[in-house]
Amino acid sequence: MQRVGAGSLRGRVLRPLPATIEGVRPTGSRVREAIFDRLHLELPGAVVLDLFAGSGALAIEALSRGAARATLVEQQAPVVRFLREQIRELALAPRTTLWQGEAREALKRGPGALGGPFSLVLLDPPYEQTATLLPALLPGLVAGWLVPGATVVCEYDRGGRGLPAVPMGLTIEASKRYGQAGVDFLRWDPGASR
């Protein structure tokens, strides 16, 4: 059972994913809490993009802790239906946008189509696809999707290859390890050079 860790929805129980939904790995509560404790000063008023929404726990936690709005991207139709119901139950619909589709396709639409640019981007792809997806997504994000000073949070299987080389302008500020999960916090500075 997952609960919202802090903020206006603190303690609220999140609906469990139906047993019929496969291939979704919600971020554990310990990892989620550590991520958002680190981001607490950046959350008030944040505009959030969750490119692998899954259970929605990351975006919901951000909204509970003061984010202004969030766009959740999810590929699987049954998961989108689940998210719609979860968001309705938590009265978050006015502050959320759901977009059904694959993350790379979402980035092809341009930031305006999904409510961007964004000050916080959450990337938690399926662990077995991290090595393929992160190198494809990070260059797309720096092409107009991020406001200056934006944070990009990448979660991946620490047993794998970890985070690929990051595009110019993104700097890894911190790398944390929580059991099997690796989490990197990146900062966007469009004027930075290497």
Buried (B, 14 or more C-beta within 10 A) or exposed (E): EBBBBBBEBEEBEBBEBEEEBEEBBBBBBEBBBBBBEBBEEBBEEBBBBBBBBBBBBBBBBBBBBBBBBBBBBBBBEBBBBBBBEBBEEBEBEEBBBBBBBBBEEBBEEEBEEBBBBBBBBBBBBBBEEBBEBBBBBBEBBBEEBBBEEBBBBBBBBBEEEBBBEBBEBBEEEEBBEBEEBBBBBBBBBBEEEE
